[in-house]
Amino acid sequence: MSKMSRRLVLITEIIAPYRIPVFNALARRDGVDLHVIFLAETDEAVRQWHIYTDDIRFSYEVLPSWRWRAGKHSLLVNRGLWPALDAARPQAIVCGGYNYPASWGSLWWARRHNVRFVLWTESNQRDQRSGRAGVERLKRYFVKSCNAFVVPGKSSFAYLRTLGVSEQVIFTAPNAVDNTFFATQAENAKCHPATFREKFRLPQRFILFVGRLIPEKGVFDLLDAYAKLESGLRSEVGLVFAGDGVSRKELAQQAKRISPGTVCFPGFAQREDLAGLYALAETLVLPTHSDPWGLVVNEAMACGLPIIVSSVAGCSADLVEDGWNGYVVPPRASEKLSVAIDSLVRQPELKRQMSARSLERIRNYSPEACADGLAAAATTSAGTGAR
């Protein structure tokens, strides 16, 4: 470690594949000595990602944990956090979120040791939240106790301002995936389209959704929007739901009533196959009712797709410009969603232009750019968070 390096501990929930390139980039930065503390390896109940430990190029540990879940609510409890921080001796802590006991534990440790504490948050004003007064008071107390903040984009920045946070202590680390990986894999799939289509039994042309198959993601809105397309168009263009979740069976049952039309459920796709799905699709549709960001949009744009996204997705303000590289529609508006889909799939030249613009826009959302924002938040001296 260089004498000039600043010891940075980053605390985050799980070993998510899309975060590994960001943390690798952060670890390569001059002046940063990175150690990542994961609160768990994964959450198998809601995510089926592979754990790509061979890709990790940074110091890390996984704390012992216990997870309790009841309905939509879950609690992740850890032991060994304070000993881990004592051993790491950070000069700054970046904590992903405020809804874990470990988030509060790391905040208390930082205050006790006079260590800079940075909250990395994706929350925005359009998120679905309980609104309970007690929860909101705790959130404001946590925010007021932080020294600085990291956000992925405009929506989260605006939300922190409503909580009284000074813009001088908010740093932007644009959410990112490994653009090069997805672009390369997409090109490989385009070279062997028939093989890839046969593997997943894909239609020749299709609209794509990627994510958990739950009502909150707007999957039933998308199915309804597809059913509203003119029958001749449905005969030519299918709909693919890539993912899994509690709504898969009901979606499949409702899809059988749509005729003509083809609705496919290839299941959960790991990153190696995701790029191929993006490469062969007409457009990615994310009709979510609430989403802090939506990294599937980053992935799809890196593969050159136009995007149709609901206005409540955190990424919509940064990544998708209505009519330029896709369309932004209201949530729960299947009629408007259907019109947007119709417009894209009927105009190949428009699709080509929007694809090129997606590639242009996503270049600025790289792991290196995200790492720059995280490093700046951790190392830039500034006052306290809320004013």
N, C-alpha and C positions, 0 to 999 in steps of 0.2 A: 504493500500500500504506500502510495506517495505521501510525503509529509504534508503536502498541501491538500490531500483528499479529505473530504468531509464524510464521516461515517453516517450513512443513511439507512434506516430500517424502514421497510415498506411492509405494512400489514394488510393482508387481503384474504378473502374467504377461501378460495379453492385454486388448484392448479389449472386454470382455464387455458386452453390452447392458444387463444387469441392474445393473451397477455404475455406469453413467453417471449415473442419477438420484441415487445416493448421493453420488458425487463432486461433482455439481453442487450438492447441498445442503450439502456440506462447504465448498465454495468460497464459498458465500453467507454463511457464519457470520462474525460479527464476531470479530476476534482471530485468524483463521486466514488465512494467505497460502499457498494450496495450489499445489503443482506435482506432477504425477503422472508417474512414469517407467514406461512399459510395456516389458516385455522382448520383446514381439513384438506384431504387430497381431492375429494370430489363430493358431489351430492347425487348419488345414483338414483334417488327417487324422482328427480326432475331433469337430470342431465345424463346422457349416455356417452359423453366424450371419452375418448382414449386419453390417458395421461401420458403426455409426450415428454417424459423425464430425460430422454436422450438428447432432446433439443436444448435443455437448460444449460446456460453458460454463466450463471450467477450463483452466489452463495445463498443457500436457503435451508429452511427447516420446516417441518410440519408438526404443529402442536397436537398433543393428545386431545381428543374431542369426543363429545357426546351430542347427538342431535335428537331433538324431540319435535314431532310434527303433529298438528291437529288441524285438519282441513287445509285452509290456505295459509295457516300460520305455522311458523317453525321457530325453534330456538336452538342455537348452536352454542354450546358451553365448552370452554377450554380450561385446561390446567397447564401450569408451567409458563404462563406469559411473562410474569415479572422476572423469574430467573432467566428466561431467554433474553429479555431486554437488559438485565444486569450484565449478562455475558457479552452481549453485542456492543454495549456502551455507545449507543447512537448519539450523534450531535443533532440529529433531526429525525422525526418520525412522520411518515406519510401513512395515514390510515384510511383505508377504503370503506367508507360508510360509518354510520353512527348507530346502527341497529343491532349490534352484537355486544354481549357483555365484555368481550375482549376490546371493543372500541373504547368503552368507558375505562376499562383497566389500563389501556395504553395511555389514555388522556391523563388519568391520575398519576401514572408513573412519570409522564413528561413534566407535569406541573411540579411534582415532588423533586425532580432532578433538574429543573429549569432548562428543559430541552424544548427546542422549537417543535410545535405540533401542527401538522398540516392535514386538513380534512380533504380527501379526494371523494367528491360526490357527483352523482349523475342526476340527482333529483331535479324535477322541474315542476312548474305550476300546474301542468296538465296531468300529473300522475294521479292514479287512484290511491287515495289514502283515507284513513279512518276519520281524521278530523277531530279526534277526541282531544279535549282541552289539555288533559294531563300529558298526553304524548307530545302535543305541540309545545308545551312549556319545557319538557325535557329536551326536545330538539333545539329550542332557542337557547337553553342553558349551554348545551354542548357546543353549538355554533359560536356563542359568545366567548367560550373558553379557548377557542382555536387561535393560532397566530396567523394562519394563512389558509388558502383554499385552492384546490385544483378542480377545474370543471372541464368536461369534454367539448362544450360549445355554448352557443347563445342562450338556449333555453335554460340550462342550469345556471348560467351567469345571471340571467334575469331573476331566477328564483331566489338566489342568495341575496340579491339586492333587496327583494321584498322582506327578507329577514333582518335587514339593517346592516348588512355587510358592506364595508367600504370597497369600492372597485379597485383601490390601490393594492389590496391584499388578495385579489382573485387572479389566479393564473390559469391560462387555458392550455390544456394538454389534449389536443384533438384526438378523439377516439380513433384507433387504428387497428388494422390487421396486417398480415404480411402480404402486401400488395403483389410483390414479385412472385411469391409462391402461387397465389391464386391465378395471376395472369398466365404463368407458365403452364399450370395444370389445365387451365381453360384451353390454351392453344393445343395442348396434347389431345384433349377430348375432341376438339374440332377436326383434328387430323384423322380420328377414327370414330366418327359419329355413329355409324351403324352398330359397332361393337358396344358402345356405351348405351345406346338406346335399347339394345337387346338385353343387356345386363339388368337394367331397371324397368324394362317393358314400357318404355316411354313413347308417347305419340310423336308423330313427325314434327308437329308444332305444338307448343304448349305454353301456358301461363304458369308461373311458379310461385309457390309459397314455401318458405323455409322457416321452421320454428316449432314450438310446442303446439300441439293441437288441443287448444283450450279455448273456451268462448272469449276470454279477454283478449286474445290475439286477433279477433275479428274473423275467424275462419268461417263461421256461418254466414257472415256478411259477404265474404268472397264467393262462397258457393251460390248464394242467392244472386249475386251480381253476374256470375257465369250463366246461371239459368235464364237471366234476362237478356243475354246476347241473342241476336237473331239466329234462328235455327241453322241456317246455312253456314254461319260463322262457327257455330259449335261443332258442326260436322268436320270442319277443317282444323280447329284449334282445341286442344284438350286443356285440362287443368290438373296440375300435379301438386299434391300436398306432401312435401318432404319433411318428415318429423314424426313424432309420436306424442300421445297424450290421452287424457280421459275422454276427449270428444271424438276420437278416431272412429269408433264403432258407429256412433250416431251420424257422423258426417258421411260415412260410407253408405249407410242406409238411405239417407236423404239423397245422396248422389245417384242412386239407382233410379230415382224418379225422373231424372233429367234425360230427355231423349228428343233429338239426337244429342250426342255429347260424350266425351270420354273424361272420366275423373280417376286419377291414379294415386295410389298410396304406397310409394316405394319404401316407406319406413324411415328410420333415423339414418342420416348419412354422415359419416365421418368426413373430416376436411379433405381427404384424398379424393372423395367422390363428389363433394359439394361443388367444386369448381367445374366439373363436367356438367352437372345439372344447370348451373348458371350459364355455362357456355352455349348450351343448346336451347335455352329458354327464349321466349319472345320478350319477357319482362319479368321482373320480380315485383310481387305485390305484397305489401305489409300493411294490412288494414287494421292494425292494432287499436284497441280502446285505451291503452295506457302502456307506455314503454319509455323508460329513462333514456334510451338511445335507439338501439336496433342495429347491432353490428352486422347482421345479415345484409344490410344495405351496403356497408363498406365492402363486404366480400363480393356482392353482385356487381357493384360498380368497378371493382378491380378486374372483373371478368368482362367488362364492357356492356353491362346491361342498363337500359333505361329503367327507371324506378317509378312505381305508383305506391304512395305511402299516405297514411292518414296524418292529419295535421297535428295530432297529439304525440306522435313519435318524437322523441328528443332530437333525433338526427335530421328531422324534416327542415328545420330552420337553417341548417348548415350545409347539408349535402344535396338536397333536392330543390331545384328551382322550377316552379310550376310552369309548364310549357317549354322549358329549356332542355332539361335532361330527364323529364318525367312529369308526373302530375302529383299534386298534393290535394287530397280530398278530405272532407269531414269524416270523423268516425261514425260508424253505424249508418252510413248513407249508401246502401247497396245500389241505388239507382245511379248516383254520381260515379260510383266506383265502376259500374258497368259501362257508362259512357266513356270513362277514361281508358278502360281496357279496349273497347271497340275502336277508339281513335288510334291507339298504338298499333294494334295488330292489323289494321286495314291500311296503314300507311308505311310501307317498307322504307321509303326515303326518310321519313320523319324518325323512324326507329333507328336508322343508321346515324343520323345526325345526333340524336339523343345519346346513343351509345358512345360516340366519340366525345361528347361533352361530359359524360360520366367518367370516362377515363381521364379526361383533363382535370376535372374537379378532384378526383380521389388522390391524385399525386401529392397533394398538400397534406393528406391524412395518412402519414407514414409512421411506423414505429419510432423512427428517429425524431420526428416532430413531436410525438407524444412524450418521448423521453426528455426532450428539451424543456417542455412545460413542467414536467415533474421535477426536473433538476432545478429549474428556476425557482419554483415554489419552496423547495427544500433549502436552498442556499442563499436566496435574496433576503437581506435584512429588511424588515418592515414592521409596522406597529401591530397591535392586536386586531383581531378579526372584526367584530361587530362594533359599530360606532353609534 
